[in-house]
């Protein structure tokens, strides 16, 4: 991959890493084809989390080109949500944060910066709002069998046990009486806590909060340690050539063409050569 090499701090190491081929965030997003990746279910959550970080904390520091790419990605997310009828809540939160940012970038009724650029952003946001407002969730057929209420309690409980987002559990409890009862079970919140937090974190939280139920323990631990983030697929960093890539697309490393370099890697654990890069770390490469 050709291009100017730049140096950025990497949080999972003490030294500077060289990321080859990327001159800035907009360049990286284009080369990694984030627009098409939105429609891949394995990458969707990663990209939405990246957008959430950008529109919440870093949007004001983006270049005009990066802002255009961001709005294009938001529009693709809206289209994907419209097609899948899933993640509507996350789309609404993204839109609300973009609108709040846009409102804060006006002075005396005029946008700060390029008026032409902001007119394009405004048009893109209107398209996104139109897509979001047209989303209609298709309700299941009332005649279809079996109905949710027909399932044994053990099956309904197994569904809740596989939810990793506490907001999903809370929303489920509002859907029907059966789920409301299950969502109060200690086992649900105990296993959710064990998924998100280490045994040491749980032990510390329980020691500092004796006689608290598991839902309270989870809530306190969440404020203290944050939630674990897990994605079906993440951007990878190749330690050989310092390139970023999507794991599922493969990586034709330039080091593979150098026999001398391959000899140096003979005793190296091949599994450690590709480092997963979470969204927060990805953005730290670009001095935002």
Buried (B, 14 or more C-beta within 10 A) or exposed (E): BEEEEBEBEBEEEEEEBEBBBBBBBBBBBBBBEBBEBBBBEBBBBBBBBBBBBBBBEBBEEBEBBBBBBBBBBBBBBBBBBBEEEEBBEBBEBBBEBBBEBBEEBEEEEEBEEEEEBBEBBEEBBEBBBEBBEEBEEEEEEEEEEEEEEEBEEEEBBEEBBEBBEBEEBEBBBEEEEBBEEBBEBEEBBBBBBEBBBEEEBBEBBBEEBEEBEBBEBBBBBBEEBEBEBEBEBBBBBBBBBBBBBBBEEEBEBBBEEBEEBEEEBEEEEEEEBBBEBBBEBBBBBBEB
